Amino acid sequence: MAGLTVKSRVRRQKMQKKSFEELIRELEGIVNKLEGGETELDKALGMYKEGIGIIKELNDRISNARKQIETAGEDVSESGQ
């Protein structure tokens, strides 16, 4: 997490405590608000940045899950099952 501000680290830690499904719902809420077109520009920009952060966290989790699945598959192949 080098290069992250304290605020970014705290936000990232809060995201890591939430389930994948909670983050998806949060992202959907942000998208719905932005698509509504009623949000002021400054607030919309902040919401957009928050959404990008959620997407990064979700991608990290998907990547980690993929690695675990690949590792499990390799373990099964090596054991001959």
Secondary structure, 3 states (H helix, E strand, C coil): CCCCCHHHHHHHHHHHHCCHHHHHHHHHHHHHHHHHCCCCHHHHHHHHHHHHHHHHHHHHHHHHHHHHHHHHHHHHHHHCC
